[in-house]
């Protein structure tokens, strides 16, 4: 069932065309479909209908050729990072675990396409946004490529990433940093509120 009101289908990112470069990469990866890689993606929204936007992003990921969403975390409400308290609306945050044959660069491109479909604007660092799609980790890849640093260079410091990730993969490790449980224990859960009254669907 669509989370969008009738007549709003044109804003549904799941009907946006997948960038040609991603399609080409998927075609090239067909021979490895039996060996998908695991990736962890963090989602955040603090503008508009935050829950619907998070669900729309999850559905758009599932609709990506060569990608399947395997786990969706609970929703957390968190204070914006790096700005004055009260200067922005609170975020809804979640983490999804996917299996994909897309290489990291194509997964990043798809994440940006989803952000654009939801009219994400990059006017300022740590500014409010309708949706933020961040690749936290991709298999055990460690890379200092400035276009896509893996794992995410600040994930180990962010409770709003670690808490939902721990919920779906309590034994997980962040390459180069240790276990998610230890990292979460180190940063604490201040400012990260579980929203048990809210729920995101795992795509069927």
Rosetta blueprint (number, residue, H / E / L):
1 X L
2 X L
3 X L
4 X L
5 X L
6 X L
7 X L
8 X L
9 X H
10 X H
11 X H
12 X L
13 X H
14 X H
15 X H
16 X L
17 X L
18 X L
19 X L
20 X H
21 X H
22 X H
23 X H
24 X H
25 X H
26 X H
27 X H
28 X H
29 X H
30 X H
31 X H
32 X H
33 X H
34 X H
35 X H
36 X L
37 X E
38 X E
39 X E
40 X E
41 X E
42 X E
43 X E
44 X E
45 X E
46 X L
47 X L
48 X L
49 X L
50 X H
51 X H
52 X H
53 X H
54 X H
55 X H
56 X H
57 X H
58 X H
59 X H
60 X H
61 X H
62 X H
63 X L
64 X L
65 X L
66 X L
67 X E
68 X E
69 X E
70 X E
71 X E
72 X E
73 X L
74 X L
75 X L
76 X E
77 X E
78 X E
79 X L
80 X L
81 X L
82 X L
83 X L
84 X L
85 X L
86 X L
87 X L
88 X L
89 X L
90 X L
91 X E
92 X E
93 X E
94 X E
95 X E
96 X E
97 X E
98 X E
99 X E
100 X E
101 X L
102 X L
103 X L
104 X H
105 X H
106 X H
107 X H
108 X H
109 X H
110 X H
111 X H
112 X H
113 X H
114 X H
115 X H
116 X H
117 X H
118 X L
119 X L
120 X L
121 X L
122 X L
123 X L
124 X L
125 X L
126 X L
127 X L
128 X L
129 X L
130 X L
131 X L
132 X E
133 X E
134 X E
135 X E
136 X E
137 X E
138 X E
139 X L
140 X L
141 X L
142 X L
143 X E
144 X L
145 X L
146 X L
147 X L
148 X L
149 X L
150 X E
151 X L
152 X L
153 X L
154 X L
155 X H
156 X H
157 X H
158 X L
159 X H
160 X H
161 X H
162 X H
163 X H
164 X H
165 X H
166 X H
167 X H
168 X H
169 X L
170 X L
171 X L
172 X L
173 X E
174 X E
175 X L
176 X L
177 X L
178 X E
179 X E
180 X H
181 X H
182 X H
183 X H
184 X H
185 X H
186 X H
187 X H
188 X L
189 X L
190 X L
191 X L
192 X E
193 X E
194 X E
195 X L
196 X L
197 X L
198 X L
199 X L
200 X L
201 X L
202 X L
203 X L
204 X L
